[in-house]
Amino acid sequence: MNLKLLKNQKGQSLVEFAIILPLILLIVMGIAQFGMMFSSFLAVQNATREGARLGIVGGTNVEIKDRILSTSPNLKESNLTIHVTPSQETRKSGDPLTVQIVYNYPLTVPIINKMFGNAIQLNAQTSMRIE
């Protein structure tokens, strides 16, 4: 009788799949979330470079902000914080100009959102010499 029970394992793979499916979905969604976040980080880095390039040739702070926003249209303006130093009035040729962006990237996957909070802060900074 015990031999018959051991041979009848038709539902075993279905049960194992049902047990492991949530873990597989979490891993796949985590990979997708990380990919989207990394793409946003690259956009933030590129935006700081573009803003610094404009600033070293005489762009104003408003022009720098506009360039940053036009360079990265996928980033929400409400989640961006932009710092430009030194101030527009005190810039001199040969001094370094620093553009720093802090972007609060909103997490969209609910389980990952509960593990890491509502947002992850992405920081990027570029310094160039004023011409």
N, C-alpha and C positions, 0 to 999 in steps of 0.2 A: 504494500500500500504506500509506503514512504517513497518508493521509486517513482510511482505515478505522480505524486505531488511535486517532486523535483523536476520532472520533465515538463510540466505544465507551467511555463514561465512566459506566456504570451504578453501579459500586461506589464512585465517588469520594465521594459525599455520606456514605455509610456510614463510610468511613475517616475523613473529616474529623470526623464526629460522635463516633466512637470516640476520636479524639485530644483533642477539646475537652471531652468528658463529665466527666473527673475535675476539671478546673478549674471547671466549672459547679457540680458537686456541692460542691466546697470552698467556693465563694462562698455557695451557698444554706445550707450547714451553718454557715458563719461568721455569716451574718445571723441565723439562728435562735439560735445561741449568744449573740450580742450582745444579742438581744431578751430572752432569759431572764436574762442578767446585769443588764441595765438594769432589769428588773422587780424583781430582788433588791435593787438599789441603791435604788430608790424605796421598797421595804419597809423597808430599813435607815434611810433618812432619816425616814420616817414613825414608825418605832419610837423614834428619838431624840427626836422632838417629843413623842410621847405620854409617854415617860419623864420628860422635863423638865417637862411640864405637871403630872404627878403630884407630882414632887419639889418644885415651888415652892409647893404648897399643903400641904406637911407629910408627904409620903410618905417612908417609910423606903427604904433601899437595896434591901432584899429586895422590897418592894412595887414599886419602880421596875423591878427585874429581871423580876418576874412580869408586870408590865404590858407590858414590851418583848417578852417571849416570847409573851404572848397576842395582842399586836397583829400579830405576824409569825409565824404558825404554819408557813409554808413554809420558814423559815430553820432550818438545823440548829443546835441549841443548842451542840453540840460545836465548831462553827466560829465562834461568837460570843465576842467579848471586850468586856465592858462596863465603862466607867470613869465614875464619878460624882464630881465635885469641886464644892465642898468636901465633906469627910467629914460624915457625918450629925450628929456631935456638935458641929461648929463652924459650922453654918449659922445665919446671922442674917438677919433681914428687911432687904431692900434689897440684899443681896449677890447676885452672879450665881451661878447654878447651871449647871454644864456637864455634859451627858451625851454621852459619846463611845462610839461602837460601831465596832469593827473586825470585819469579816466576811470570812472566807476563802472566796471563792466557788469551788467545785470545777468545773473545766472538764471537760465530758463528751465532746466531740468529739475523737477520738484524734489527728488531725493537728494541730488547734489546741492540744491539750494538749501535744504535743511542741514546738510553736513558742513557747508562752508559759509553760510549766511546769504543774504540777498544779493551781494555784489562783491566783486574782487577788484581791488585797486590796481590799475596798471599805470606805471610811472615811466616817463621817458624824458630825457634831457639832452640838449645839444648845445655846445658852446662853439662859437666861431669868432674870429678876430674881425673887428669893424674896419672896413676899408676907408 
